[in-house]
Amino acid sequence: MIPESLQVIEGSDHLYAIRRTKPSRPGYLLLVKTIGREREIITELIAQWALHGAFYLIAAGEWLPDHDDVRYSVYRYTTAIDETLNSLILARPFTCFQLLDLLMEAGRQNKPVLILDFLHLFYDADIELSLRQRVLDQCCHYTKRLSSSGLVAVLVPTMSVEAYRRFFPVLAAVADEILETGKQQETELIQGLLF
C-alpha cells in the first residue's frame, strides 16, 4: 500500500511519478524489488532526487548510472546542473563491512538516503556466511534507524540464487513498504520513490 503522503501524477515521456506532498513520516523505509537494473529509470530517479535537494546515494552494486546520463536527465529540468548534482553525496562500498560503515556515516548526514543494490555485497562467498549474516543484520538495523529521520529507499534486484533467498527476508523484515516492479509497472513504482 502506498502511503497517503504520496500521490500519482503523470509526467513526460510516459513516465509516471508518485510524488510526496508532505514530508515522509519518521520511521519510513521503502524497499523496491526490481526485475533488473532498469538503468534509464534509476538514472531518472537519481536526477529527480537531486532536483529535490541534498541526499546520500549509496551504490552497493557494481553498476552506477553514467555521470553524463545523470547530467542529461537533470538538464531536462534545470540549467543549474552542477549546483543540482553537487547536492548528491555518492558513496561506493566494496565490501559488506564498508557498507555498514557508510550506513553509520549516512546517519550523521541527516539527509534522505537512496541505496542501490543493497544485497550485492552480501553475495561474496569469500566471506564466511555467518559473518555476512551478522553484518547484514547490523546493516538492516542501521538502515531502519536512518529512516527515523527521513526517507530511506532501498532498491534490490530480484535474483534466483540461494544467497538472495536467504538474505532478502532479513531486509524485508525491517521495511515499512515493499514494492515490486513489473514490466508494466516498473516506471511508476520506482518513480514512486520521488519526494
C-alpha positions as CSV (number, residue, x, y, z in Angstrom):
1,M,0.0,0.0,0.0
2,I,1.3,3.5,-0.9
3,P,1.3,6.0,2.0
4,E,-1.3,8.8,1.9
5,S,1.5,11.3,1.6
6,L,2.1,10.1,-2.0
7,Q,0.0,11.0,-5.0
8,V,0.3,9.7,-8.6
9,I,1.0,12.3,-11.3
10,E,1.6,11.8,-15.0
11,G,4.9,13.0,-16.3
12,S,6.5,13.5,-19.7
13,D,7.7,10.7,-21.9
14,H,5.0,8.4,-20.5
15,L,6.8,8.4,-17.1
16,Y,4.6,8.2,-14.1
17,A,5.8,9.7,-10.8
18,I,4.5,9.3,-7.4
19,R,5.4,12.5,-5.6
20,R,5.4,13.3,-2.0
21,T,3.0,16.0,-1.0
22,K,4.2,16.1,2.7
23,P,7.4,15.1,4.3
24,S,7.7,11.4,4.9
25,R,6.7,10.3,8.3
26,P,9.6,9.3,10.7
27,G,10.4,5.7,10.6
28,Y,9.5,5.1,6.9
29,L,11.7,2.6,5.0
30,L,10.7,1.8,1.4
31,L,12.1,-1.4,-0.2
32,V,11.7,-1.9,-4.0
33,K,12.3,-5.3,-5.6
34,T,13.4,-4.7,-9.2
35,I,13.4,-7.2,-12.0
36,G,16.8,-6.0,-13.1
37,R,18.7,-2.8,-13.0
38,E,16.2,-0.6,-15.0
39,R,19.1,1.7,-16.0
40,E,17.1,4.5,-17.5
41,I,14.6,4.6,-14.7
42,I,17.2,4.6,-12.0
43,T,19.2,7.3,-13.8
44,E,16.0,9.4,-13.9
45,L,15.3,8.6,-10.2
46,I,18.7,9.9,-9.2
47,A,18.2,13.0,-11.2
48,Q,14.8,13.6,-9.6
49,W,16.2,13.1,-6.1
50,A,19.0,15.6,-6.8
51,L,16.5,18.1,-8.1
52,H,14.6,17.9,-4.8
53,G,17.7,18.6,-2.6
54,A,20.6,17.0,-1.0
55,F,20.6,13.3,-0.5
56,Y,23.0,10.4,0.2
57,L,23.4,7.8,-2.6
58,I,25.0,4.5,-1.7
59,A,25.8,2.4,-4.7
60,A,26.4,-1.0,-3.2
61,G,26.4,-2.9,-6.6
62,E,28.8,-2.9,-9.5
63,W,26.6,-0.7,-11.6
64,L,26.1,3.1,-11.3
65,P,24.5,5.3,-13.9
66,D,26.9,7.1,-16.2
67,H,27.6,10.6,-14.9
68,D,26.8,12.1,-18.4
69,D,23.4,10.3,-18.4
70,V,22.5,11.8,-15.0
71,R,23.7,15.2,-16.1
72,Y,21.4,15.0,-19.2
73,S,18.4,13.9,-17.0
74,V,19.0,16.9,-14.7
75,Y,19.4,19.2,-17.7
76,R,15.9,18.4,-18.9
77,Y,14.6,20.2,-15.8
78,T,17.1,22.9,-15.0
79,T,20.2,24.6,-16.3
80,A,21.7,24.7,-12.8
81,I,23.2,21.2,-13.5
82,D,26.4,21.5,-11.4
83,E,24.6,23.0,-8.4
84,T,21.9,20.3,-8.5
85,L,24.4,17.4,-8.8
86,N,26.6,18.9,-6.0
87,S,23.7,18.1,-3.6
88,L,24.3,14.4,-4.3
89,I,26.6,12.7,-1.8
90,L,27.9,9.5,-3.5
91,A,29.4,6.6,-1.7
92,R,30.6,3.2,-3.2
93,P,31.3,0.4,-0.7
94,F,33.3,-2.6,-2.0
95,T,32.6,-4.9,0.9
96,C,29.7,-5.5,3.2
97,F,31.8,-4.1,6.1
98,Q,32.3,-0.8,4.2
99,L,28.5,-0.7,3.6
100,L,28.0,-0.9,7.3
101,D,30.4,1.9,7.8
102,L,28.7,4.0,5.2
103,L,25.3,3.5,6.7
104,M,26.7,4.7,10.0
105,E,28.2,7.7,8.2
106,A,24.8,8.4,6.5
107,G,23.2,8.7,9.9
108,R,25.4,11.7,10.6
109,Q,24.4,13.4,7.3
110,N,20.7,13.7,8.3
111,K,19.6,13.5,4.7
112,P,17.3,11.2,2.6
113,V,19.2,8.0,1.6
114,L,18.9,6.0,-1.6
115,I,20.7,2.7,-1.7
116,L,21.2,0.8,-4.9
117,D,21.6,-3.0,-5.0
118,F,21.7,-3.3,-1.2
119,L,22.3,-7.1,-1.0
120,H,25.0,-7.3,-3.7
121,L,28.0,-7.2,-1.3
122,F,26.5,-10.0,0.8
123,Y,26.8,-12.4,-2.1
124,D,30.6,-12.6,-1.7
125,A,31.3,-16.3,-0.9
126,D,34.8,-15.4,0.2
127,I,33.3,-14.1,3.4
128,E,32.0,-16.7,5.9
129,L,28.2,-17.0,5.7
130,S,27.7,-16.5,9.4
131,L,29.8,-13.3,9.3
132,R,27.8,-12.0,6.3
133,Q,24.6,-12.7,8.1
134,R,25.8,-10.8,11.2
135,V,26.9,-7.8,9.1
136,L,23.6,-7.9,7.2
137,D,21.6,-7.8,10.5
138,Q,23.7,-4.7,11.5
139,C,23.2,-3.0,8.2
140,C,19.4,-3.6,8.3
141,H,19.4,-2.2,11.9
142,Y,21.2,1.0,10.8
143,T,19.1,1.3,7.7
144,K,16.0,1.2,9.8
145,R,17.5,3.7,12.2
146,L,18.3,6.1,9.3
147,S,14.6,6.1,8.3
148,S,13.7,7.6,11.6
149,S,15.0,11.0,10.4
150,G,13.7,10.9,6.8
151,L,13.0,8.8,3.7
152,V,15.2,5.8,3.1
153,A,14.7,3.9,-0.2
154,V,16.4,0.6,-1.0
155,L,16.5,-1.0,-4.4
156,V,17.2,-4.7,-4.7
157,P,17.3,-6.6,-8.0
158,T,15.5,-9.9,-7.7
159,M,17.8,-12.9,-8.2
160,S,17.3,-16.6,-8.4
161,V,20.3,-17.6,-6.2
162,E,20.3,-19.1,-2.7
163,A,22.0,-16.1,-1.1
164,Y,19.2,-13.8,-2.3
165,R,16.5,-16.2,-0.9
166,R,18.4,-16.2,2.4
167,F,19.2,-12.5,2.8
168,F,16.2,-10.8,1.2
169,P,13.7,-11.7,4.0
170,V,16.1,-10.2,6.6
171,L,16.0,-6.8,4.7
172,A,12.2,-7.2,4.0
173,A,11.6,-7.6,7.8
174,V,12.7,-4.0,8.5
175,A,10.9,-2.4,5.6
176,D,7.7,-0.5,6.1
177,E,6.7,-0.9,2.5
178,I,7.8,-3.4,-0.2
179,L,7.0,-2.6,-3.8
180,E,7.7,-4.9,-6.7
181,T,8.4,-3.7,-10.2
182,G,6.9,-5.4,-13.2
183,K,7.2,-4.9,-16.9
184,Q,4.1,-2.6,-17.0
185,Q,4.6,-1.1,-13.6
186,E,8.4,-0.6,-13.1
187,T,8.5,3.1,-14.1
188,E,5.6,4.0,-11.9
189,L,6.8,2.1,-8.9
190,I,10.4,3.2,-9.0
191,Q,9.4,6.7,-9.6
192,G,7.3,6.3,-6.5
193,L,10.5,7.0,-4.5
194,L,10.3,10.6,-5.6
195,F,9.7,13.3,-3.0
